[in-house]
Amino acid sequence: MILVTGISGSLGSLVFGGLSALDDITVTAGSRSGDSAGVRHIDFDDPATLVEGFRKVDVLVFISAGYAEDDVVLARHDAVVAAATAAGIRHVIYTSLAGSGDLMTIALPHRWTETRLASAPLDVTILRNGLYAEVPIGLAAAGAASAAQTGFYTTAFGNGRVSAVAREDLADVAVRVAAETSRDLTAGGRSRHAGKVYELEGVTTIGGSDIAAVLAESLDRPVSYRSMSLFDTRIALQDTGMEPYQVTNALSMFANIGAGALEASRTDLLELLTAEPRDVRALLTAAVRTGGYQSISITTTR
């Protein structure tokens, strides 16, 4: 049986839905608010729920616990690995951060968790997810009103670009890896994905000028890209009500984009998808026209 954690989050719900649609796969869901309607109570902040929650599970799809300070995330992930070991889980699939994000502040808990999993007596597959397409999409949608008034789209990308990937594509990869792992174990073998680290970077790069071009087309008026300093970005973010660690993470993302660090050099995405990747530029255009994705999301794991 497969268990997917974090099904109240966007990625977890997509993975669980994809696995549930497969006739030959047995899957259950885990959530902090579970323990009803077939959803197991899995609370990373309450380790006592984990061993019982992981009972009779062969494959754990471990959706990273974001939205917290690093020490909180490390404690949560440590508890998950310890409970998975105690419960006798055979294979863990962990949603991590793409290699291009190594210099970002959000990288530390992911790399720590990868090391922690490697030290446990478990078969492990690491899915290193690229930055969600919602990052440039959210920025574009948030800047549409200002661009309509001023003719400028302003953000802190500098001259850099980001390799963005649709969350649905990442979910499709996780579904495939989890399903194939479950089938391999049922057949009495070891998963073909055991010990693998897959880089799931996007195949489309987006820069400030690309967003400005989409805005210009959607608004039917000229829009030029203008870079914003990190100092001014910090001041602006502090007025949004974001937690201090969220401001730090957002600034780290912008700094990495501006430095050219988030433009991927390689990806395993095409080998693991059964269809062409979703068109990130089309998603960007659709979101601007419909007013979708009004908030910036920089998590890559949920």
N, C-alpha and C positions, 0 to 999 in steps of 0.2 A: 504494500500500500504506500501511496505517496501522500505526504502532508505538505501543504503550502502555508507558510506563515504570513502574517501581515495582510490578510485578504481584505481588510478595510481600506488599504491603500490602493492606489491606482494600478501599480504593477502587479501586486499580489492578486488583485481581483481578476486582472486579465489572464494571468497564468492559471489560476484556479478554473476560470471559465473555459479556457482552452483545453485543459486536461479533462474537465468534466464532459466535454463533447466527444471524447474518445471512448468507443464502446468497450475496448479491451483493457481499459485502465481503471483501477480503483483509486480514488483520490478523496481526501478529506481536507477541510479547511481549519486553520488556526487563527484565533484573534484574541486580543485582550478582552473583548466584550463577548467572547464565545460561551460555550457550554450550553447551547440550545440550538435547536433546528439543525443538528448535525455539524455545528461549528464547535471545535474543541477550544477549551479555555487555555490559551497560550499567552502568558503575560511575561515578557522578558524581564520586567522589574520584580517579578515574584517567582524566583527559581523553583519554589515548591510546586508550581503548576506544570513545570516543564517535563519532568520524567513521566508523570502520569499522562500528560498530553501527548507525549511521543510514543506511548505504548502501542506495540504492534505495527510501528511504522518502519518500512524498509528504506524509503528514499525521502529525505527531507529537503524541500526547496526553501532555503533559508534566505528570506528577503531581509536585507539589512535594515537595522533600526536606526533611522536618521532622526532629525529634529531634536537634537540634544547636544550638550557639551561632550567633548571627547571622552572624559572619564566615565560618564554615564553610559555612552555607547559601548565602550570597552567592557564595562561590567556586565552589560546585557549580553554581549556576544560571548563573553567567557562563560556565562551561565548556560547559554544555548549549547555550546560545544561540550561542556561537562555533562549536561543532561542527555545530549544525543549519544554520548559514549556510554553513559550509565544505562540508557534505555535499549542499547543494542542496535541502534540504527546502523545500517550497512553503508549507506552512501549519502553524502551531503552535497547539495548544489548551492553555492553561495553567490549572491549578486553583489559584485564588487565594483570598483571604479577602473575605468580604462587607463592604460599605461600613460597616455598623454597627460593625465591628471596628476602625475606623481608629485608635482610641485605645488599643487593646491592644498589648502589647509584641510579640506575634507578627505585627503588621501590617507592620513595617518591611521584612523580606525580601520579602514579597509585593509591596508597592508598588514596591520597588526593582526587582524582577524584571519587573513590568509596564512600567516605564520602560525597562529594558534591552531588552526585546522590541520596544518601540515604536521603538527606535533601529536595529534590525536590518532588513535587506532581506527581510523575511518578512511574509506575511499572518498575522495573529494574531487569535485569539478568547480572551477572558478569561472564565472561569467563576468568578465570585466566590461561593464556597460559604459558606453560613451555618454556624453551629455545629452539629455533629452532635447528634442526639437522644441519643447516648450520654453527653453531658455531664449533663443532668438524670437520665437513667436510671442512670448510674453512681453519682451522688450518692444517689439514692433507694435503690438496692440496698445501698450501703455503710452507709446510715443505718438500715436496717430493724431490725437486731438491737438497736441502742440505743433506737429508738422503741418496740419491743416491751417493753422493760424499763422505760422511763421515761415513755412517753406523749408524748415530745417529739421532733420532728425538728429538728435544728440544722444550719444551714449559713450561709455568708456571703453570702446573696443580698440582705440588707436587705429593702427593699420593692420591689425590682426584679424584672423578668421577662426571660427570654431567648427569642428566636424560634428554636426548634429545628427541625431538618429531618432526615429519615431519610437516612442515607448512601446507601441504595438509590435514593432519588429523585434524588440528585445524580449517581449513576452512570448512571441512566436518561437524564438530560439530556446527560451527556457522550457517551453512546452515540449519541444522536440527532444531536448536533452533529457528531460525528466522521463518522458514516455519511453525513449529508447533504453534508458538506464533501468527502468522498471521491467521492461520486457527481457532485457539481458539477465537480470537477477532471477526472474521467474523461470527462465530457461536453464538456470543453474550455473550460469557463468558470471564473470565479472564485467562490469559495464565497459563498453568501448570508450566511454568518456572519462574513466577513472584516471586521475592524475593530470588531467588536461587543464590548461589555462587558456581561455578563449578571449581574444581581444575583439570587442564588439563596437568598434568605432563607426561613426557614420561615414557614408561615402560622399556626402554633400557638405561643402564648406560654406559658411555664411559669415559675411563681414558687414560692417556698418553701411557700406555703400549698397549692398544687396538689399538690406532692409529699407533703405531710403528709396530704392528703385521700386520695390513692392508698394510702398506707401504712395509714391508718385502715381503709379498706375491705378491704385485703388481710389485715391483722392482726386484723380484727374487734374493734377496740378504739379508743377516742378517741385521736387523735394531733394535737397542736398544733405549729405551726411557731414556732421561736424563732431569731432571727437571731444569728449569731456574729460577733464583731469580726474585722477583718482581722489584728489583732495575734495573737489566739488561733489564727486559722487558720494564720498563718505558723508558729507554734510546732508546731502539729499536723502540718503538712506536712513540716517539717524532720525529723520522727521517722519518716517513711515510707520513707526511702531514696531519695527523688527527687533528681535532680541540682539544683544551685543554680539553674540557668537555668529548670528546670521549675517550681520553687517560685515564681520570679518571674513566670513566665507564668500560673501558676494564680492567684496573687494578683491579677494584672492582670485576668484574666477575672472574678473575683469582684467586684473594684472597679468594673468596667464594668457588670456586671449590677446591682449596688447603686445605681449612679448612673443607671440607666435607659437606658444607651447601647446595649444589645444587644437592644432591642425594635425590630424592623424597621418602617420606615415605608412600604416598597414592596418588591415582589419580581417577578421575571420567571419564577418557578418555574411558575406555573399555565399560562403561555403555551407553555412548552417541554415540559411533561409531557404524555403522551398519555392519562393516567388521573389520577384524583384523588390528591393527595398521601397518603402513608401516615399513618395516625392516630398522632401522637406520643404522645398520652395512652394509647392502647391499647398501644403498645409499652412505655410506662412501667409500666403495670399488669402486663403479661405478664412483664416482667423482674423485678419485685418478687416476683411469685408463684413464679417459677421459680428465683430466686436468681441470675439472669444479670447480666452487666455489673458485676462486682464491683470493677473499678478505674476511676478517673476518667481520662478521655481528653480533653484540650483541644486536640489537634491538629485542624485542619479540612481537612487536605489529603491524608491517606493512608488 
